[in-house]
Amino acid sequence: MERNRIAVFIAVFFMGLIAWQEVAAQESQESSTYTRGIGGRFGVANGITYKHFINENHAIDGILNFQGNRSFTIFKLLGLYEIHQPINFVDAEGLRWYYGFGGGLGSYRYKDTDESGMAWSFDGVVGLDYKIPTAPINLSLDWKPTMELTPESGVRFDGIGLSIRFVF
């Protein structure tokens, strides 16, 4: 009877060890990816960013940003659809590049004339996305050209930003 208990204990122990190794292997494969992330975006416009992956390569990025200087302020909500691709020529786990498009809606105010109104834009994005494999941190460096419809029609190419997100 004692031998049967020992045999059952050893069998359960090894089955648990095998299951634990499979979970650990799966987590190490997934350590360079993430599903959601929230954090800050810093650049020409500063704000809050929330990225959510729809599937392995497609994400939606919402950015609530603020931009201002001595003559104007713009407060805008942006939505971007992004397509993420692996980088094959560099062996860096967690590093991918992405591109996408979207639009923005918000408000602006010129300080010297006190004129204000709606701010509309179409936005593009291209950048690098790096999920630190050993930490729940994501870094993104991107360039976001913008075609503004209001307040001043035109194309802006100064939208470089760094996003730092906590991923979960």
C-alpha positions as CSV (number, residue, x, y, z in Angstrom):
1,M,0.0,0.0,0.0
2,E,2.8,2.4,0.9
3,R,4.5,1.7,-2.5
4,N,1.3,2.6,-4.4
5,R,1.2,5.9,-2.6
6,I,4.8,6.7,-3.4
7,A,4.3,5.7,-7.0
8,V,1.2,7.9,-7.3
9,F,3.0,10.8,-5.7
10,I,6.0,10.4,-8.1
11,A,3.6,10.2,-11.1
12,V,1.7,13.3,-10.1
13,F,4.9,15.2,-9.3
14,F,6.3,14.4,-12.8
15,M,3.0,15.2,-14.5
16,G,3.0,18.6,-12.7
17,L,6.6,19.2,-13.6
18,I,5.9,18.5,-17.3
19,A,2.8,20.8,-17.3
20,W,4.8,23.6,-15.6
21,Q,7.5,23.3,-18.2
22,E,4.9,23.6,-21.0
23,V,3.4,26.7,-19.4
24,A,6.8,28.2,-19.0
25,A,7.8,27.5,-22.6
26,Q,4.5,29.0,-23.8
27,E,5.0,32.1,-21.7
28,S,8.6,32.6,-23.0
29,Q,7.2,32.4,-26.6
30,E,4.6,35.0,-25.7
31,S,7.0,37.3,-23.7
32,S,7.8,39.2,-26.9
33,T,4.1,39.9,-27.7
34,Y,1.3,41.7,-25.9
35,T,-2.4,42.2,-26.3
36,R,-3.0,45.6,-24.7
37,G,-0.9,48.5,-23.5
38,I,-1.5,51.9,-22.0
39,G,0.9,54.7,-21.4
40,G,2.2,58.0,-22.5
41,R,3.2,59.4,-26.0
42,F,5.8,62.1,-26.0
43,G,6.8,64.3,-29.0
44,V,5.5,67.3,-30.8
45,A,2.1,66.5,-29.2
46,N,2.0,64.8,-25.8
47,G,-0.8,62.5,-24.5
48,I,-2.1,59.2,-23.5
49,T,-2.0,56.1,-25.8
50,Y,-3.9,52.8,-25.6
51,K,-3.1,50.1,-28.0
52,H,-5.2,46.9,-28.4
53,F,-4.3,44.1,-30.8
54,I,-7.2,42.6,-32.7
55,N,-5.1,39.7,-33.7
56,E,-1.4,38.9,-33.9
57,N,-0.6,41.5,-36.5
58,H,-3.4,44.1,-36.4
59,A,-3.9,46.7,-33.7
60,I,-6.0,49.7,-32.9
61,D,-4.2,52.6,-31.2
62,G,-6.2,55.4,-29.6
63,I,-4.3,58.6,-28.7
64,L,-5.6,61.4,-26.6
65,N,-3.1,64.3,-27.1
66,F,-2.5,67.9,-26.4
67,Q,-0.3,70.3,-28.3
68,G,0.3,73.9,-27.6
69,N,2.6,76.8,-27.7
70,R,2.4,80.6,-27.1
71,S,-0.1,81.1,-30.0
72,F,-2.4,78.1,-30.0
73,T,-3.6,74.9,-28.3
74,I,-5.0,71.7,-29.8
75,F,-6.7,68.9,-27.9
76,K,-7.4,65.9,-30.1
77,L,-8.5,62.3,-30.0
78,L,-6.9,60.1,-32.6
79,G,-7.7,56.6,-33.8
80,L,-5.2,54.6,-35.8
81,Y,-5.4,51.2,-37.4
82,E,-2.0,49.5,-37.5
83,I,-0.5,46.5,-39.2
84,H,2.5,45.1,-37.4
85,Q,5.2,43.1,-39.3
86,P,8.3,41.2,-38.1
87,I,11.8,42.5,-38.7
88,N,13.7,39.6,-40.2
89,F,17.1,41.2,-40.8
90,V,17.8,41.8,-37.1
91,D,17.6,39.1,-34.4
92,A,15.9,41.1,-31.7
93,E,13.1,39.3,-29.8
94,G,10.1,41.6,-29.4
95,L,11.0,44.1,-32.2
96,R,8.5,44.7,-35.0
97,W,7.7,47.5,-37.4
98,Y,4.3,48.8,-38.2
99,Y,2.3,51.1,-40.5
100,G,-1.2,52.4,-40.5
101,F,-3.8,55.1,-40.9
102,G,-6.6,56.8,-39.1
103,G,-8.0,60.2,-38.2
104,G,-8.4,62.7,-35.5
105,L,-11.1,64.9,-34.1
106,G,-10.7,67.6,-31.4
107,S,-10.7,71.3,-30.7
108,Y,-8.3,74.2,-31.2
109,R,-7.9,77.7,-29.9
110,Y,-5.8,80.6,-31.1
111,K,-4.7,82.5,-28.0
112,D,-4.0,85.9,-29.6
113,T,-7.5,86.1,-31.4
114,D,-9.4,83.8,-29.1
115,E,-10.7,82.0,-32.2
116,S,-11.6,78.4,-31.6
117,G,-13.3,75.5,-33.4
118,M,-13.1,71.8,-34.4
119,A,-9.8,70.2,-35.4
120,W,-10.1,67.5,-38.0
121,S,-7.3,65.4,-39.5
122,F,-6.3,62.3,-41.5
123,D,-3.3,60.6,-40.1
124,G,-0.7,58.0,-41.2
125,V,1.8,56.2,-39.1
126,V,5.0,54.2,-39.5
127,G,7.2,53.1,-36.7
128,L,9.1,50.5,-34.6
129,D,7.4,48.6,-31.7
130,Y,9.5,46.9,-29.1
131,K,8.1,44.7,-26.3
132,I,10.8,44.2,-23.7
133,P,10.8,40.4,-23.2
134,T,11.7,40.4,-19.5
135,A,9.3,43.3,-18.5
136,P,5.7,44.4,-19.0
137,I,6.9,47.4,-21.0
138,N,6.5,48.4,-24.6
139,L,8.3,51.1,-26.4
140,S,7.2,52.6,-29.8
141,L,9.0,55.2,-31.8
142,D,7.0,56.4,-34.8
143,W,6.5,59.1,-37.4
144,K,2.9,60.3,-37.8
145,P,2.4,62.6,-40.8
146,T,-0.9,64.5,-40.7
147,M,-3.2,66.0,-43.3
148,E,-5.1,68.7,-41.4
149,L,-8.5,69.7,-42.6
150,T,-9.1,72.3,-39.9
151,P,-8.0,74.7,-38.4
152,E,-5.5,75.2,-41.2
153,S,-5.6,72.9,-44.2
154,G,-2.3,71.4,-45.0
155,V,0.1,68.5,-44.5
156,R,2.3,68.3,-41.4
157,F,5.4,66.1,-41.3
158,D,6.6,66.9,-37.7
159,G,4.7,64.1,-35.8
160,I,7.6,62.1,-34.3
161,G,6.8,60.5,-31.0
162,L,7.9,58.0,-28.4
163,S,5.3,55.9,-26.6
164,I,6.0,54.1,-23.4
165,R,3.3,51.6,-22.4
166,F,2.6,49.2,-19.6
167,V,1.4,46.0,-21.3
168,F,-1.1,43.4,-20.1
